[in-house]
């Protein structure tokens, strides 16, 4: 390569200054390599954290159905505890014998073809009676349920604890050749001393 320097001899540079040659020194190359290593070292934990986050999100989504099942069991357990407390309040002292007599009257007044599927005592001082009646075609089942409500209201033992009995729902269900009528009765109770 040929260089032509037209500057006068006194102004000519014969050797490049150290600052002009600095970019060619090993210190610059080492510092650039160190910065690249540092950037890689900082990116590695971030990448590992992202992978761990992805794994944890996957684990959470897999556990979600189990959590829903546990929450449902917890709600059911709380309902049972509330019912247990309400039944204990009813079962204290003389009330136990009275309620056993009332439940016996409930059984005795039940028409043929009608059965109970659930008795629930709620905190709002109400007794929920759920049951079913065997379908006979027409309205015979609803008449039997209406007669049961009238008999319970008229019974002196049962009516001493119950202010009012309401039919909340009546629903016909067909299961193959068998028809049933499901019903729900709500019995509003007097105070806990009954």
C-alpha positions as CSV (number, residue, x, y, z in Angstrom):
1,X,0.0,0.0,0.0
2,X,1.3,3.4,-1.0
3,X,0.8,6.5,1.3
4,X,1.2,10.0,0.2
5,X,1.7,12.6,2.9
6,X,1.6,16.1,1.6
7,X,2.1,17.8,5.0
8,X,5.4,19.5,5.6
9,X,8.0,17.4,7.4
10,X,7.6,19.1,10.7
11,X,3.8,18.5,10.8
12,X,4.0,14.9,9.7
13,X,3.3,12.1,12.2
14,X,5.5,9.3,11.9
15,X,3.9,7.0,14.5
16,X,0.2,6.7,15.5
17,X,-0.6,8.0,19.0
18,X,-1.4,5.4,21.7
19,X,-5.1,6.7,21.8
20,X,-5.5,6.1,18.1
21,X,-4.1,2.6,18.6
22,X,-6.2,1.9,21.8
23,X,-9.0,-0.1,20.0
24,X,-6.3,-2.6,19.0
25,X,-5.1,-3.3,22.5
26,X,-5.9,-6.6,24.4
27,X,-7.5,-4.6,27.2
28,X,-10.3,-3.5,24.9
29,X,-10.8,-7.0,23.6
30,X,-10.9,-8.4,27.1
31,X,-13.3,-5.7,28.4
32,X,-15.7,-6.4,25.4
33,X,-15.5,-10.1,26.1
34,X,-16.2,-9.5,29.8
35,X,-19.2,-7.4,29.0
36,X,-20.6,-10.1,26.7
37,X,-20.0,-12.7,29.4
38,X,-21.7,-10.5,32.0
39,X,-24.7,-10.0,29.7
40,X,-24.9,-13.8,29.1
41,X,-24.6,-14.4,32.9
42,X,-27.4,-12.0,33.6
43,X,-29.7,-13.5,30.8
44,X,-29.2,-17.0,32.1
45,X,-31.1,-16.6,35.4
46,X,-33.9,-14.7,33.6
47,X,-34.3,-17.6,31.2
48,X,-34.2,-20.1,34.0
49,X,-36.8,-18.0,35.9
50,X,-39.1,-17.9,32.8
51,X,-38.9,-21.7,32.5
52,X,-39.7,-22.2,36.2
53,X,-42.6,-19.8,35.9
54,X,-44.0,-21.8,32.9
55,X,-43.6,-25.0,34.9
56,X,-45.4,-23.5,37.9
57,X,-48.3,-22.1,35.8
58,X,-48.7,-25.6,34.2
59,X,-48.8,-27.2,37.7
60,X,-51.3,-24.6,38.9
61,X,-53.6,-25.3,35.9
62,X,-53.3,-29.1,36.6
63,X,-54.2,-28.6,40.3
64,X,-57.2,-26.3,39.5
65,X,-59.8,-29.1,39.3
66,X,-58.5,-30.6,42.5
67,X,-58.8,-27.3,44.3
68,X,-62.4,-26.9,43.0
69,X,-63.2,-30.4,44.5
70,X,-61.6,-29.5,47.8
71,X,-63.5,-26.2,47.9
72,X,-66.7,-28.1,47.3
73,X,-65.9,-30.6,50.1
74,X,-65.1,-27.6,52.4
75,X,-68.5,-25.9,51.6
76,X,-70.3,-29.2,52.2
77,X,-68.5,-29.7,55.5
78,X,-69.4,-26.2,56.6
79,X,-73.1,-26.9,55.8
80,X,-73.0,-30.2,57.8
81,X,-71.4,-28.4,60.8
82,X,-74.2,-25.7,60.6
83,X,-76.9,-28.4,60.4
84,X,-75.2,-30.3,63.3
85,X,-75.3,-27.2,65.4
86,X,-78.9,-26.6,64.6
87,X,-79.9,-30.2,65.4
88,X,-77.9,-30.0,68.6
89,X,-79.9,-26.9,69.6
90,X,-83.1,-28.7,68.8
91,X,-81.9,-31.9,70.6
92,X,-81.2,-30.3,74.0
93,X,-83.3,-31.3,76.9
94,X,-87.0,-31.8,76.4
95,X,-86.8,-30.7,72.7
96,X,-85.3,-34.1,71.8
97,X,-88.4,-36.1,72.7
98,X,-90.7,-33.6,71.1
99,X,-88.8,-33.7,67.8
100,X,-88.6,-37.4,67.8
101,X,-92.4,-37.4,68.2
102,X,-92.8,-34.9,65.5
103,X,-90.6,-36.9,63.1
104,X,-92.6,-39.9,64.0
105,X,-95.8,-38.1,63.1
106,X,-94.2,-37.0,59.8
107,X,-93.6,-40.6,59.0
108,X,-97.1,-41.7,60.1
109,X,-98.8,-39.0,58.0
110,X,-96.9,-39.8,54.8
111,X,-99.2,-41.2,52.2
112,X,-98.4,-44.5,50.4
113,X,-96.2,-44.0,47.4
114,X,-94.5,-40.9,48.9
115,X,-91.0,-41.0,50.4
116,X,-88.4,-38.5,51.7
117,X,-85.0,-38.0,50.2
118,X,-83.6,-35.3,52.4
119,X,-84.4,-33.4,55.6
120,X,-82.4,-30.2,56.1
121,X,-82.5,-27.8,59.0
122,X,-81.3,-24.3,58.1
123,X,-80.0,-21.5,60.4
124,X,-83.0,-19.3,59.4
125,X,-85.1,-21.6,61.4
126,X,-86.7,-23.6,58.6
127,X,-86.9,-27.3,58.0
128,X,-86.6,-28.3,54.3
129,X,-88.2,-31.6,53.4
130,X,-87.4,-33.0,50.0
131,X,-89.1,-36.2,48.7
132,X,-90.6,-37.9,45.8
133,X,-93.9,-39.6,44.9
134,X,-94.4,-42.5,42.5
135,X,-96.1,-41.3,39.3
136,X,-99.6,-42.6,38.8
137,X,-100.5,-40.5,35.8
138,X,-102.6,-37.4,36.0
139,X,-102.5,-35.4,39.2
140,X,-102.8,-38.1,41.8
141,X,-99.3,-37.5,43.1
142,X,-99.8,-33.7,43.5
143,X,-103.0,-34.4,45.4
144,X,-101.1,-36.8,47.7
145,X,-98.4,-34.1,48.3
146,X,-101.1,-31.5,49.0
147,X,-102.9,-33.9,51.3
148,X,-99.6,-34.5,53.2
149,X,-99.1,-30.7,53.7
150,X,-102.7,-30.3,54.9
151,X,-102.3,-33.3,57.3
152,X,-99.0,-31.8,58.7
153,X,-100.6,-28.4,59.2
154,X,-103.6,-30.1,61.0
155,X,-101.5,-32.4,63.2
156,X,-101.3,-30.9,66.7
157,X,-97.9,-32.4,67.5
158,X,-96.2,-31.2,64.3
159,X,-97.9,-27.8,64.1
160,X,-96.6,-26.8,67.5
161,X,-93.1,-26.4,66.0
162,X,-94.0,-25.3,62.5
163,X,-95.5,-21.8,61.7
164,X,-96.2,-22.5,58.1
165,X,-95.6,-25.2,55.5
166,X,-95.1,-24.2,51.8
167,X,-94.7,-26.3,48.7
168,X,-91.6,-24.8,47.1
169,X,-91.4,-27.0,44.0
170,X,-92.9,-30.0,42.3
171,X,-91.2,-31.5,39.3
172,X,-92.0,-34.6,37.2
173,X,-89.2,-36.8,36.1
174,X,-89.3,-39.8,33.7
175,X,-86.7,-42.5,34.3
176,X,-87.4,-45.1,31.6
177,X,-90.9,-46.5,32.3
178,X,-91.0,-45.1,35.8
179,X,-92.4,-41.6,36.4
180,X,-91.7,-39.8,39.7
181,X,-92.7,-36.5,41.1
182,X,-90.0,-34.7,43.2
183,X,-91.1,-32.1,45.7
184,X,-89.7,-29.7,48.2
185,X,-91.5,-28.5,51.3
186,X,-90.3,-25.5,53.4
187,X,-91.5,-25.5,57.0
188,X,-90.9,-22.3,58.9
189,X,-90.2,-23.1,62.5
190,X,-91.0,-21.2,65.7
191,X,-88.1,-20.4,68.1
192,X,-85.5,-23.0,69.2
193,X,-87.4,-23.8,72.4
194,X,-90.1,-25.8,70.6
